[in-house]
Each structure stands twice: as structure tokens, then as C-alpha cells.
Amino acid sequence: MHIKLTTAHILMAAALLTACTTTSTVKNPTSQSSSTPAAKPSTPMATNGNNYAERAEVKAFVDELNGKYNYSKTELLGAFANAERMDTVLRQLEKDKPDPNFKKNWKVYRSRYIEPIRIKAGVAFWQKNAKTLTKASKEYGVPEYILAGIIGVETIYGKYMGDSNVFDVLTTIAFDYPRRSAEYKNYLEEYIILTRENKMPLRSVKGSYAGAIGIPQFMPDSWRDYGVDFDGDGKVDLRNSAADAIGSVARFLKEKGGWQRGLDVVYNVKFTDKPDIAAALKLPIEPSQTLTQLKKYGITSPDVFPVDVKLSLIDLPNGDNPAQYVLGSKNFYAITRYNKSYMYAMSVYELGAAVKKAYDATP
């Protein structure tokens, strides 16, 4: 297999959904021309004698795309003939499956992201893109530090965007990993449309072992649904344009996550003598309780905020040591639409806050 496990891959291995994803149905392409770039048929490069173009389910998939969008069967089959089965990706997916014996450790997880090198890179990114961050914050209501936090956690500000062939990754998972086949056939369809809309050869795009692309690590459907031409050059380019990445992350958090302007992300929590933490943790992930309603679980807060703010109890396990807890608002939930992990969302928040503190202290 030909994937190099860079720092970005290793940091994302704890959860495959590090990438920003959606589950919406495939949008119709902006253009249905069949004469867009695609890999030309040549000597197949598949591993283990595998040739996707010869497989019945791939031919059926191509027929479906041809019927829906009038895409050339010859061009698509030519691309699939050259697609390489990514065996290392399949092995990584198996490693990423939940392990009931694994003890999550927030302190260890946090140390990967809130550290001097990433904070320094974040300050440099903020300095270089200050006007764009401010523009996005004003337009979508998402604070600059949250945008910096997400991009920093995802790719260290564009430094590690992945070096796997995205078409090959999506093809491999769609047709050789049954557990997520349906999901990845949707991503593959979105990706094919995306490359045609942006005149990118199918096998020219690099990304993560999960198929995420660019500075913000968007999956193909998220690129198409939330990508913004924020630098005004006439195209959405999440691989090379920091401005487009910033605007797109802000739009995602606003439209997909439901970000609320001016609302804090987390609040401190205080427990009574006999809190029912287990029951509180069974409440829906989306905040549904006011602080008044949470009192029946023995939960309160020393912080001051509007009485109608909906909250959820967030647990951050520390292995064999006591867990840490915070109260998450609707905006904490918005970050979990990017990645479902509470630890991910808290890392975004804390990295962003650390970068902001260092940025504000810079002369």
C-alpha cells in the first residue's frame, strides 16, 4: 500500500471522522458535460491483480453515474482500471474500530494538539490571514480563534494535508470495505462530481487515508455543500487557498453546526454532593437542558450566562484517573458536527484559545 503515515494521519487515527463530513444526498452537478478531465485507460496499477473496472459492482456504479449525469463510461472505467486498492487504508480502518478495552485519556489526547509548535504555527497563520479571519467571523459569527483551532487541529495550518490518492482511497473503501461501503459510494460520487466541476483529473488529488481533502480536511460532499470562494478568484480551492479554507470552515459551522453568534463554547461545571452523572451523560448529544433543568442531576455552574442557554454535560476521561467535565453549549455541539469526538471539539477550543492568547501577546 502506498500511504505514508504522516503526523497528520497519526493524529487522526483515533477517529476516522476527523474529516468534516455530511450525510446529505448527492447534489446535482453544476455541469453535466461528459468531456471533463479523467484518467485515460492505460496499464492497470491495481494491487493483487485487482482491476476495479472489471468488477460488476463498479460497472453498475459507472452505469448509474452515466444515467444520472451523462458521464462517459469509457473515461470512468479508465480511471477505475488505474485505481489502486489501498490495503494500508483497509488495515487502518480496522485499527480505528472502537476497542471496548481502550481507555481514553484526555490529558494524552490534549498534549498532541495544545503544544508549542502548533501554537506558534497558529500565530503565524493568524498574522498572515488576520483580515480574512475577521471577515469570516463577521459574516458567519464564528470567532477567529475557533477557525484557527479547527485548521490547526486538522492540518497544522495546511502543513499536513495527506499524501494518499483520494480517488483510490474512496474507491477502495466503497468497494472493499463493506461496513462503510454505502457511505463511501456516496463520497465517491460526490468526489467525481467535484473533480469535474473544478476541472481536476480524477486521480490528481491527494488527501488523508479517509479521503479528506485540503487545508480544512473536507470530505467531497462537504466541499460541494459548504465550500466558499472566499478570496474571490472565481473558484473554491481548499487545497491552496487559506482564505477559501477559512470561509468554508466558518460556513460549515454556521450552516451545518448551527453556530450561535456570541455564545460561549463551554462553561465550568459544579456538582452537588450526590450528582447523577451517569444519567446526565445519557442525554442527547445536542444540548437540550437549561442549567435549571440540569439541577435535578446535581449539576450547576459557577459561571454567569443567560438562563435559556441549552447545555449538555461533557465528559473527558483520563484513563484510570478521574474524568474532567465541562458544560457544552450549542457551539460545542457545532464543533462536534465537524468531528463527533468530545476530545476533538475540546482540543479545537483549547488550541484556538491558546493561539489567540499568544497572538494577542505578540507585539
C-alpha positions as a printed NumPy array, in Angstrom:
array([[  0.   ,   0.   ,   0.   ],
       [  1.189,   3.408,  -0.784],
       [  0.027,   5.65 ,   2.   ],
       [  2.626,   7.391,   4.119],
       [  1.501,   7.758,   7.725],
       [  2.447,  11.38 ,   8.259],
       [  1.988,  13.211,  11.524],
       [ -1.457,  14.273,  10.376],
       [ -2.516,  10.672,   9.802],
       [ -1.238,   9.56 ,  13.169],
       [ -3.012,  12.358,  14.964],
       [ -6.236,  11.498,  13.19 ],
       [ -6.049,   7.767,  13.681],
       [ -8.035,   7.884,  16.921],
       [-11.178,   8.669,  14.924],
       [-11.79 ,   8.233,  11.22 ],
       [-14.311,  11.051,  11.266],
       [-11.715,  13.697,  11.889],
       [-12.693,  14.918,   8.47 ],
       [-15.579,  17.29 ,   8.107],
       [-18.462,  15.213,   6.761],
       [-22.13 ,  15.32 ,   5.938],
       [-24.669,  12.641,   5.165],
       [-26.812,  14.545,   2.712],
       [-27.891,  13.12 ,  -0.592],
       [-25.742,  13.877,  -3.612],
       [-26.381,  17.276,  -5.139],
       [-26.76 ,  17.565,  -8.883],
       [-23.555,  18.803, -10.54 ],
       [-23.379,  22.34 , -11.849],
       [-22.393,  20.942, -15.235],
       [-23.173,  17.575, -16.786],
       [-20.631,  17.679, -19.558],
       [-19.04 ,  14.308, -20.267],
       [-15.892,  15.848, -21.715],
       [-14.177,  16.762, -18.461],
       [-10.761,  15.541, -17.312],
       [-10.462,  11.889, -16.334],
       [ -7.669,   9.376, -16.235],
       [ -7.121,   7.786, -19.646],
       [ -7.023,   3.995, -19.899],
       [ -3.521,   2.632, -19.522],
       [ -1.762,  -0.247, -17.823],
       [ -3.736,  -1.018, -14.645],
       [ -1.933,  -0.231, -11.398],
       [ -4.137,  -2.258,  -9.07 ],
       [ -2.573,  -4.423,  -6.372],
       [ -3.019,  -8.156,  -6.012],
       [ -4.328,  -8.486,  -9.549],
       [ -7.318,  -6.298,  -8.651],
       [ -8.862,  -4.326, -11.521],
       [-11.841,  -2.321, -10.346],
       [-13.023,  -1.68 , -13.907],
       [-13.668,  -5.404, -14.356],
       [-15.848,  -5.769, -11.26 ],
       [-19.608,  -5.978, -11.695],
       [-20.417,  -3.597,  -8.83 ],
       [-18.074,  -0.964, -10.25 ],
       [-19.616,  -1.3  , -13.706],
       [-23.043,  -0.867, -12.126],
       [-21.801,   2.244, -10.301],
       [-20.464,   3.666, -13.578],
       [-23.761,   2.891, -15.311],
       [-25.569,   4.769, -12.553],
       [-23.371,   7.852, -12.942],
       [-23.789,   7.71 , -16.698],
       [-27.551,   7.566, -16.323],
       [-27.721,  10.383, -13.77 ],
       [-25.126,  12.782, -15.181],
       [-24.298,  11.525, -18.682],
       [-20.686,  10.948, -17.649],
       [-18.605,   8.963, -20.113],
       [-18.46 ,   5.274, -19.206],
       [-15.167,   4.908, -21.062],
       [-13.473,   7.67 , -19.076],
       [-14.779,   6.451, -15.744],
       [-13.863,   2.831, -16.4  ],
       [-10.429,   4.029, -17.49 ],
       [ -9.992,   5.749, -14.129],
       [-11.163,   2.676, -12.233],
       [ -8.809,   0.474, -14.269],
       [ -5.932,   2.55 , -12.918],
       [ -7.229,   2.781,  -9.366],
       [ -5.056,   1.076,  -6.792],
       [ -6.515,  -0.88 ,  -3.905],
       [ -5.165,   0.788,  -0.773],
       [ -4.543,  -2.128,   1.559],
       [ -2.953,   0.01 ,   4.248],
       [ -6.131,   2.083,   4.349],
       [ -8.172,  -1.054,   4.954],
       [ -5.835,  -2.072,   7.76 ],
       [ -6.033,   1.404,   9.283],
       [ -9.823,   1.311,   9.195],
       [ -9.759,  -1.922,  11.143],
       [ -7.424,  -0.359,  13.701],
       [ -9.803,   2.593,  14.021],
       [-12.751,   0.397,  15.005],
       [-13.857,   1.048,  18.59 ],
       [-11.975,  -1.023,  21.137],
       [-14.049,  -1.631,  24.291],
       [-10.852,  -2.18 ,  26.272],
       [ -9.224,   1.094,  25.24 ],
       [ -9.172,   3.727,  27.954],
       [ -9.484,   7.225,  26.554],
       [ -7.131,   9.75 ,  28.076],
       [ -7.9  ,  13.437,  27.637],
       [ -4.556,  14.537,  29.05 ],
       [ -2.661,  12.478,  26.451],
       [ -5.001,  13.464,  23.612],
       [ -4.761,  17.147,  24.529],
       [ -0.966,  17.087,  24.541],
       [ -0.938,  16.243,  20.831],
       [ -2.62 ,  19.492,  19.886],
       [ -2.092,  22.124,  22.542],
       [  1.678,  22.3  ,  22.267],
       [  4.257,  24.999,  21.395],
       [  4.918,  24.09 ,  17.743],
       [  1.24 ,  24.102,  16.8  ],
       [  0.553,  27.283,  18.775],
       [  3.462,  29.059,  17.08 ],
       [  2.207,  27.94 ,  13.677],
       [ -1.243,  29.186,  14.627],
       [  0.05 ,  32.635,  15.498],
       [  1.848,  32.84 ,  12.14 ],
       [ -1.318,  31.704,  10.34 ],
       [ -3.399,  34.304,  12.171],
       [ -0.924,  37.078,  11.408],
       [ -0.897,  36.173,   7.73 ],
       [ -4.666,  35.811,   7.466],
       [ -5.953,  38.274,  10.057],
       [ -8.219,  40.206,   7.684],
       [ -9.714,  37.032,   6.273],
       [-10.354,  35.567,   9.732],
       [-12.069,  38.795,  10.783],
       [-14.156,  38.837,   7.611],
       [-15.297,  35.253,   8.127],
       [-16.078,  35.906,  11.775],
       [-18.233,  38.904,  10.91 ],
       [-20.037,  37.082,   8.105],
       [-20.755,  33.791,   9.859],
       [-20.499,  34.7  ,  13.543],
       [-17.753,  32.173,  14.312],
       [-14.861,  33.653,  16.344],
       [-11.443,  33.809,  14.73 ],
       [ -9.905,  31.607,  17.407],
       [-12.308,  28.744,  16.672],
       [-11.473,  28.866,  12.96 ],
       [ -7.777,  28.867,  13.833],
       [ -8.352,  25.995,  16.243],
       [-10.014,  23.733,  13.689],
       [ -7.47 ,  24.346,  10.936],
       [ -4.659,  23.857,  13.425],
       [ -6.002,  20.55 ,  14.701],
       [ -6.798,  19.287,  11.22 ],
       [ -3.6  ,  20.009,   9.294],
       [ -1.321,  22.269,  11.38 ],
       [ -2.424,  25.138,   9.154],
       [ -2.024,  23.307,   5.877],
       [  1.308,  21.661,   6.655],
       [ -0.021,  18.079,   6.704],
       [ -2.897,  17.549,   4.298],
       [ -2.253,  13.887,   3.499],
       [ -0.48 ,  12.218,   0.59 ],
       [ -2.936,   9.471,  -0.345],
       [ -4.644,   9.384,  -3.737],
       [ -8.202,  10.391,  -2.847],
       [ -9.839,   8.593,  -5.784],
       [ -8.052,   5.375,  -4.865],
       [ -8.942,   5.747,  -1.185],
       [-12.627,   6.342,  -1.872],
       [-12.741,   3.511,  -4.414],
       [-11.059,   1.095,  -2.014],
       [-13.422,   1.794,   0.864],
       [-16.509,   1.949,  -1.358],
       [-15.896,  -1.456,  -2.926],
       [-13.641,  -3.342,  -0.493],
       [-14.858,  -2.332,   2.955],
       [-18.481,  -3.495,   3.343],
       [-19.036,  -1.881,   6.724],
       [-18.804,   1.584,   5.155],
       [-19.448,   0.799,   1.522],
       [-22.709,   2.735,   1.122],
       [-21.297,   5.804,   2.842],
       [-18.191,   5.817,   0.678],
       [-20.039,   5.213,  -2.581],
       [-21.791,   8.479,  -1.8  ],
       [-18.441,  10.175,  -1.124],
       [-17.039,   8.719,  -4.336],
       [-19.954,  10.035,  -6.36 ],
       [-19.577,  13.463,  -4.762],
       [-15.85 ,  13.377,  -5.45 ],
       [-16.317,  12.542,  -9.135],
       [-18.764,  15.427,  -9.481],
       [-16.407,  17.715,  -7.536],
       [-13.426,  16.986,  -9.77 ],
       [-15.486,  17.603, -12.889],
       [-16.944,  20.842, -11.587],
       [-13.425,  22.042, -10.762],
       [-11.709,  20.534, -13.815],
       [ -9.398,  18.354, -11.726],
       [ -8.237,  14.988, -13.108],
       [ -9.795,  12.207, -11.057],
       [ -6.547,  10.759,  -9.742],
       [ -4.745,  14.068,  -9.217],
       [ -5.991,  14.934,  -5.729],
       [ -4.111,  13.961,  -2.569],
       [ -5.673,  13.741,   0.865],
       [ -5.982,  11.732,   4.064],
       [ -6.353,   7.99 ,   4.398],
       [-10.082,   8.66 ,   4.98 ],
       [-10.447,  10.683,   1.767],
       [-10.479,  14.136,   3.363],
       [ -9.075,  16.975,   1.285],
       [ -7.217,  20.201,   1.741],
       [ -6.388,  22.661,   4.494],
       [ -9.658,  22.041,   6.39 ],
       [ -9.823,  18.305,   5.552],
       [-13.279,  18.398,   3.981],
       [-14.859,  15.279,   2.593],
       [-16.062,  15.745,  -1.018],
       [-19.696,  16.346,  -0.081],
       [-18.741,  18.994,   2.474],
       [-16.564,  20.724,  -0.131],
       [-19.519,  20.855,  -2.513],
       [-22.062,  21.819,   0.163],
       [-20.08 ,  24.349,   2.177],
       [-17.067,  25.36 ,   0.088],
       [-16.755,  29.126,  -0.311],
       [-14.784,  31.164,  -2.837],
       [-13.687,  33.486,  -0.048],
       [-10.754,  35.032,  -1.906],
       [-12.948,  35.944,  -4.904],
       [-10.814,  34.334,  -7.595],
       [-13.75 ,  32.543,  -9.186],
       [-13.209,  29.065,  -7.743],
       [-13.247,  27.175,  -4.451],
       [ -9.771,  25.844,  -3.746],
       [ -9.444,  24.211,  -0.351],
       [ -6.019,  22.796,  -1.154],
       [ -4.166,  26.029,  -1.848],
       [ -6.276,  28.951,  -0.635],
       [ -6.201,  29.701,   3.087],
       [ -8.98 ,  32.229,   2.533],
       [-11.277,  29.654,   0.96 ],
       [-10.483,  27.227,   3.781],
       [-11.274,  29.824,   6.453],
       [-14.529,  30.878,   4.836],
       [-15.595,  27.284,   4.245],
       [-14.958,  26.198,   7.844],
       [-16.944,  29.189,   9.089],
       [-19.807,  28.42 ,   6.728],
       [-19.844,  24.767,   7.776],
       [-20.02 ,  25.623,  11.47 ],
       [-22.812,  28.123,  10.834],
       [-24.953,  26.153,   8.4  ],
       [-24.235,  22.541,   9.366],
       [-23.429,  23.061,  13.017],
       [-25.908,  25.84 ,  13.779],
       [-23.28 ,  28.112,  15.327],
       [-24.807,  30.856,  17.506],
       [-23.101,  34.232,  17.399],
       [-21.845,  35.446,  20.781],
       [-22.417,  32.195,  22.681],
       [-19.519,  30.685,  24.627],
       [-18.421,  27.165,  23.716],
       [-18.103,  25.667,  27.207],
       [-18.842,  26.601,  30.813],
       [-17.424,  25.363,  34.081],
       [-19.407,  22.704,  35.904],
       [-20.016,  22.213,  39.615],
       [-21.55 ,  19.093,  41.128],
       [-23.648,  18.752,  44.261],
       [-22.813,  16.129,  46.868],
       [-24.708,  13.362,  45.037],
       [-24.771,  14.112,  41.295],
       [-26.304,  11.651,  38.848],
       [-23.529,  11.97 ,  36.279],
       [-24.369,   8.712,  34.507],
       [-27.939,   9.835,  33.813],
       [-26.793,  13.263,  32.615],
       [-24.358,  11.674,  30.179],
       [-27.205,   9.684,  28.619],
       [-28.938,  12.868,  27.48 ],
       [-28.797,  13.639,  23.719],
       [-25.501,  14.922,  22.372],
       [-27.244,  18.095,  21.209],
       [-27.772,  20.395,  24.216],
       [-31.356,  20.151,  25.449],
       [-31.288,  21.226,  29.108],
       [-31.048,  24.607,  30.756],
       [-28.979,  24.941,  33.896],
       [-32.224,  24.942,  35.88 ],
       [-33.205,  21.62 ,  34.309],
       [-29.768,  20.149,  34.96 ],
       [-30.083,  20.794,  38.697],
       [-32.13 ,  17.611,  39.071],
       [-28.955,  15.738,  38.072],
       [-26.942,  17.558,  40.736],
       [-25.322,  19.817,  38.154],
       [-24.791,  23.546,  38.384],
       [-22.179,  26.107,  37.291],
       [-20.267,  28.973,  38.888],
       [-20.413,  30.866,  35.587],
       [-22.974,  33.502,  34.704],
       [-24.889,  33.171,  31.43 ],
       [-28.465,  33.587,  30.152],
       [-30.975,  31.278,  31.813],
       [-32.297,  29.957,  28.494],
       [-28.924,  28.615,  27.253],
       [-29.196,  24.896,  26.47 ],
       [-26.352,  22.735,  27.763],
       [-25.047,  19.185,  27.835],
       [-22.606,  17.537,  30.22 ],
       [-19.315,  16.737,  28.51 ],
       [-17.034,  14.071,  29.932],
       [-13.322,  13.915,  29.192],
       [-11.978,  10.575,  30.504],
       [ -8.421,  10.387,  31.817],
       [ -7.646,   6.699,  31.726],
       [ -7.539,   5.345,  35.276],
       [ -7.647,   8.856,  36.713],
       [-10.819,  10.887,  37.362],
       [-12.523,  12.315,  34.282],
       [-12.817,  16.031,  33.673],
       [-16.187,  17.621,  32.97 ],
       [-17.473,  20.793,  31.355],
       [-20.845,  22.043,  30.195],
       [-21.071,  22.27 ,  26.419],
       [-23.252,  24.795,  24.641],
       [-24.814,  24.651,  21.196],
       [-21.477,  25.891,  19.846],
       [-19.604,  22.958,  21.373],
       [-22.134,  20.768,  19.601],
       [-21.45 ,  22.685,  16.37 ],
       [-17.781,  21.681,  16.541],
       [-18.797,  18.044,  17.016],
       [-20.564,  18.23 ,  13.628],
       [-17.042,  18.53 ,  12.216],
       [-15.86 ,  15.559,  14.279],
       [-18.057,  13.702,  16.773],
       [-15.322,  13.287,  19.372],
       [-15.716,  15.396,  22.514],
       [-11.94 ,  15.385,  22.85 ],
       [-11.59 ,  16.711,  19.316],
       [-14.025,  19.538,  19.999],
       [-12.337,  20.435,  23.267],
       [ -8.927,  20.39 ,  21.564],
       [-10.205,  22.793,  18.916],
       [-11.482,  25.109,  21.615],
       [ -8.326,  24.983,  23.738],
       [ -5.88 ,  25.211,  20.829],
       [ -7.778,  28.174,  19.424],
       [ -7.773,  29.875,  22.829],
       [ -4.029,  29.247,  23.232],
       [ -3.304,  30.621,  19.762],
       [ -5.422,  33.709,  20.469],
       [ -3.616,  34.327,  23.744],
       [ -0.229,  34.083,  22.045],
       [ -1.396,  36.175,  19.069],
       [ -2.735,  38.941,  21.329],
       [  0.565,  38.975,  23.228],
       [  2.621,  39.37 ,  20.052],
       [  3.953,  42.931,  19.617]])
